[in-house]
Amino acid sequence: MNPPKVSVLICAYNAQQTILNCIESILRQSFSDFEIVLVNDGSTDLTSQILSTVNDERLRVFEVSHRGIPKALNYGLNHCE
């Protein structure tokens, strides 16, 4: 399988109110050759549980301890295809 043409990198920290809408908005795009690399940066709310309900092979979730946005983005960037 070829790598996707586009990688969408998202960092989330305690994003239970917005994370599902964010992912669904990306998945609704007419362009479909992409991956979503989502770094859950140590959320303490329901973000992890919400992410576990999304069933799409283009979404890859990485759970890390809270590091802050710059480190979480760099971590995610290393996992982009």
Number of C-alpha atoms within 10 A of each C-alpha: 3 6 11 14 10 14 17 15 17 19 21 21 20 16 19 18 12 11 19 15 11 12 16 11 10 15 17 9 8 7 9 13 12 17 22 23 23 24 26 24 24 19 18 13 13 12 21 21 10 14 18 9 9 12 8 10 8 16 17 16 17 17 14 13 11 14 13 13 15 10 13 24 20 12 17 22 17 9 15 17 14
